[in-house]
């Protein structure tokens, strides 16, 4: 029953807690060091290059494994 008694208190304090959260969030966002547009472009380029490199790597590995499995099935079919 104590949970029911505390619910109205919690409900009444909700706007104050939300306001405090937003104030703390705004303060924290002012402390953030945002990257420059040049840095964003450079890191985006690195990410895109890495995606293509990993894609190529996995395509080569996939082809090697595919050929190995086909070879195994050919040998097993004889």
C-alpha positions in Angstrom: 0.0 0.0 0.0 2.9 2.4 0.5 3.5 2.3 -3.3 0.1 3.8 -3.8 0.8 6.5 -1.3 4.1 7.4 -3.0 2.6 7.4 -6.5 0.9 10.8 -6.2 4.1 12.2 -4.8 6.1 10.8 -7.7 3.5 12.1 -10.2 3.6 15.5 -8.6 7.4 15.7 -8.8 7.5 14.5 -12.4 7.5 18.0 -14.0 10.3 19.2 -11.7 12.4 16.1 -12.5 11.8 16.6 -16.3 12.9 20.2 -16.0 16.0 19.3 -14.0 16.9 16.6 -16.6 16.5 19.1 -19.5 18.6 21.7 -17.7 21.4 19.1 -17.1 21.1 17.9 -20.7 21.6 21.5 -22.0 24.6 22.0 -19.7 26.1 18.8 -20.9 25.5 19.6 -24.6 27.4 22.9 -24.1 30.4 20.9 -22.8 30.5 18.7 -26.0 33.3 19.3 -28.4 31.8 19.0 -31.8 34.0 18.0 -34.8 34.6 20.4 -37.6 33.0 19.8 -41.0 36.5 18.8 -42.3 36.9 16.2 -39.6 33.4 14.8 -40.3 34.2 14.5 -44.1 37.5 12.8 -43.4 36.2 10.3 -40.9 33.2 9.6 -43.2 35.6 8.9 -46.0 37.6 6.5 -43.8 34.4 4.6 -42.9 33.2 4.3 -46.5 36.7 3.1 -47.6 36.7 0.5 -44.7 33.2 -0.7 -45.7 34.4 -1.3 -49.3 37.7 -3.0 -48.1 35.8 -5.3 -45.8 33.2 -6.0 -48.5 36.0 -7.0 -50.9 37.7 -9.1 -48.3 34.5 -11.0 -47.5 33.7 -11.5 -51.2 37.2 -13.0 -51.7 36.9 -15.3 -48.6 33.3 -16.3 -49.7 34.6 -17.2 -53.1 37.5 -19.3 -51.7 35.1 -21.1 -49.3 32.6 -21.7 -52.1 35.2 -23.2 -54.4 36.5 -25.4 -51.5 33.0 -26.7 -50.7 32.3 -27.4 -54.4 35.6 -29.3 -54.6 34.7 -31.3 -51.6 31.2 -32.2 -53.1 32.9 -33.1 -56.4 35.3 -35.5 -54.7 32.5 -37.0 -52.5 30.3 -37.6 -55.6 33.0 -39.7 -57.3 
